[in-house]
Amino acid sequence: MKKVLLFFMLLVTTFTVWSQGCSDAGFCTMGAMKPDQPFNKKVPIKLRSMEVSFYRGTTTISPVVYVANLDMSFNIIDNKTFAQIKLPYQAVNGNFGSTGGLGDISYCLTRNIYSSEKFDIGVTVGGKIPSNNSNLKDDKFGLPLPMYYQTSLGTYDAIAGISLVNRKWLFATGIQHPFNKNGNQFTWDDWIPVYEGGPDYVRKNEPCYELKRGTDIMFRAERNFRYARLNFSIGLLPIWRITKDEIFNTNINEREKLDGTLGMALSGIVTAGYSFSVKSGIRLLAGKKITQRDVNPDGLTREDVMTLSYFYRF
């Protein structure tokens, strides 16, 4: 009972103090790149699992993003290979109004390529399927909304990564590459007359007409503290955009690469978990945005994020 009370006191403290600013297009929580991965050689880890999570993120401007996510994993072929699929429902509320709908579907295969008493190495390959063309419109004016309000990034992406996990540490790196531009048609010119004479919400959203995101590379370094039922971790999550974002500039009628979209978004990450049994438990993930890129037309930058999840392994 004391441990349970201690855990919930930690939850309250963490919710109050920490937040996450992961500028993440999806791959930070896939396969080998996932935070808080289990490592216990005394108790066999169940590879099949179902996790339900609830996410709240505030952005650097007005939108607040909510996501309910179903994350399913199951082993295939043998106990070293498992498949994962994530099915999110996303809702957004901000100065431009509200949106909601199915988010992008992520999937991957992860293979444990080396296992010993001291550490495991896993590799992941996968992708992301868009749920729509990323051009949802507001209900009042029928105008295209900026990317912060879209429930999909509108692109087909490839994902790959590798991790090393032991009892105390997790190191992971991965890459995510989008193959196409999306269908977003948000422009300042359409929206400025709507807010003329009032608060200028429009120019706080970066131009994103037919956006093609750049390629991202992530690195996760995490220190874990594991006990019988409780576990905690603290770490850093830098994400580098290594190629420039590209949009169609409606003023000059040609595509252009955007300056300021290269560089690193850095977050500090904290997790806290409590296991009810070998099969089930709850987890809180939180963090703090430390740095972000100068220009972020994709709508992925978060000022703070909190995710609470329940998992069941079988």
N, C-alpha and C positions, 0 to 999 in steps of 0.2 A: 504493500500500500504506500509506503514511503517513496518507493521508486516511481510509482504512478503519479503521486502528487508532485514529485520533483520534475517529472517530465512535463506535466501540464503547466507548472510554473515557468518552465523554459519556453513552452509554446507562447505563453502570454508575453514574456520578455522579448522573444524573437519577433513576434508580430509588431511590438511597439518600436523596436530599435532598428530592425534590418529591413532591407528591400533589395530587389534584384533589378539590374538594368541590362539583361542579356539581349543584345540586338541579334536575335536568333531566328533564322528562317526555318527551323525545325530540327536540325541534326544534332543539337546539343543534348537531346534526350532520347537518341536512338541507339540501340545496340551497345557497342563497345564504348560509345561516347556518353552514356548515361551517368548521372551522378549517383553516389551512394550505392555502389554495386556490392552485393554480399560476397564475403570470403570467409568460409568456415570449413576447414578440412575434417573436423570432428563430426559434423552433421551434414549429410548429403544435401546439396541445394536442389530444390525442385525447379526445373527449367520451365515448366508450364505455369503460367500465372495470368491473373486478371487484375488490373489496377484501375480504379476509378478516382479521378482527381478533379479538383475545383481550383481554378486559377483566377486571380484578380490582378490586373496590372494598370497602373496609371502611366500615362505617356508624358513626354516633355511639354505637351500643350494640353488641350482640354479633354480629349477622349479618354474614357476608362474602358478597358477591355476585360471581358469575362469569358472564360472558357471552361466547359465541362468536357472531360476527355475520358474515353474508354481506351485503355492500352492493354492489348492481349499478346501474350508470348506463348509459344508452344514448341517443344523439341521435335525435330524431324530427323530421320535416318538413324541417329544415335543420340547419346546424351551430351555430345559436344557441339551440336548444331541446333540452333533454334531460330524460328521466324517470329517477327514482331510486326504488329499493325496497330496504328493509332487512328481513332475516329473521333475528331473533336467537333463540338458544337460551340460556335463563337457568337457573342453579342457585344456590341459597342454602343456607348452613349457619350455624346459630346455636344459642342456648340452647333454642329451641323445636323444634329438629330440622332436617330438610333437605327441600327441595323442588326440583323441576326440571321444565322443560317449555318449549314454544315461547313466546317473548315476543311483545309486541305488534308488529304489522306496520306499518311506516311507509312512506309513498309520497309523491311530490311531482313536480311539473313545474317546471323552472327555465328562464327565458328571459333571454338576454343582451340587454338593451334599449339598451345604448350601449357602444361599443367604440372606443378610440383608442389611440395609441401610449403614452399616459400612464396611462390607467386604464380599467377595465371596470365596468359597473353591471349587476347581475343581480337578478331578482325570482323569488320562489318561492311557489307555492300547493300545498297538499297536505293530508294528514290521517294519522290513525292508526286502525287497526282492532284491537280487543282480541282476544286469543287465548283468553280465558276470562272468567268473570264476577268474577274476583278474590276467590274464596272457597275457595281450597285449604285442606284440613284436615290436621292432623298424623296420622301413622300410628298412634300409640299410643293416643290418647284420642278421636280423631275430632272434635276441636274446631276451629272456624275459626281460622286463623292471622292475625296482624296483617299490615299492608301490607308491611313489610320482607321478608316471606317469600313474597309473591305474585309470580308470574312475569308477571302482567298488571296493568295499572292498571284494567282493566274498563270503559273508556270509549271512545266514539267522539269523536275530536278533529279540529278544523280547525287548519291551520298556514299561516302566511303570513310572508314576510320579504323583505328587500332588502339588498344588499351593494354596497360600493364597494371595488375591489381594484386596487392598483398594485404595482410591484415591491417596495416597502418596507412598505406598510401594507394592512391589511384592516379595514374597518369594516362591521359588519352589525347589523341589528336585526330582530326577529321577534316574532310573537305566537302563542300556542297556547291554544285554547279548547275545553274538554270540554263535550259536549252532555248527558250523562246521569250519573246516579249509578251506582256499581258495586254488586255483589252481596255485598260483604264483610259478614260477620256477627260479627266479632271483638268480644268484650266482656270487660271485666275480671272481671265476676261469674262467667263460665264458667270462667276460668282460675285465679282466686285460690285456690280449694280445692285445685287440683293442686299448687301451690307453697306451701301453708300450712305455716309453720314452717321454711321454707327460704329461699334467696335470692329476693328479689322481682323477678323478671324482667318481671312482667306490667305494672306501672305505668310502666315505662320506655317502653312502646309506647303512643302516643297512641290514644284511642278513634277508631274509623274505621268504625263500623257504617253501611253504605250511604253511603259517602263520595261526595260530589260536589266535586271539586277546583275551586279558583278558577282564573281566567284568569292566564296568565303572559306577561310581556313580557321579552325578553332584549336585551342589547346586547353586541356583541363588538368590542373594540379590540385589534389585534394588530400588532406590529412584526416584520417578516420580514427575515432575513439570508440571501440566496441566493447560492450559489456554483455551480460547474460541476456537481458531483454532490451536494454537501451543502447542506442548508438548515436554518435554525433559526428559531424564533419565540418571542416572549414577549408575554403580553397579559393583559387582565382580562376576566372574564365575569360581569357582574351580571345576575341574574334577579329581576324584581319580580313578586310575586303581588299583583295589583291588586284582586281580589275575594276575599272570605273563603271558606275551605273550609266545607262544610256536611255534617253527619251526622244520623242519626236517633238521638236520645237515648233509650235504652231505659228510663231511670229516670223520665222524664216523658212518654214515649210521644208525642213530637213532634220534628220536625226543628229543628235549631238551627245558627246560624252561629257558627263558633269564633273567639273572640278570640285574637290572637297569630299568626294564619296569614297576615296581610298583611305586606308588607315585602320586603326584599331579601336574597337569598343571593348572596354575592360570592366568586368564585374567581380565583386567579392561575393562568395557563395557560402551559405550556412545551411546544413540540414540537421534535423533531429528526428529520430525514429524510435518507435516502441513496438516490440513484437508481442502479440498476445500468445502466440505459439510459434512453432516452426513454420506453420503454414500461413499465418496472417499477421497483419500489423498496420500501423498508420505511420505516415511520414509527413513532415513539414519541410518545405524547401523555401528559403528566402535568401536575399542577397542585397547588394548595394551597387548601383551604378557608380563607377569611378571616373571613366572617361567615355566619350562617344565621338563618332566622326562628325566633321563640321557640317556636312550635308547628308540628309537621310530621307530621300524621297520614297523609300519602301514602306514607311510607317511601322518599322519594327522596333524602334528605340523605346525603351521603357524607363521611366523614372523609378518606379518601384513595382515589384511583383511578389506575390505570395501564392504558394501552391500547397494545398492540403490534400493528401491522398490516402486511400485505403487499398491494400493489396492482399491478394489471396493466392497462394502457391499450391499446386496440386500435382 
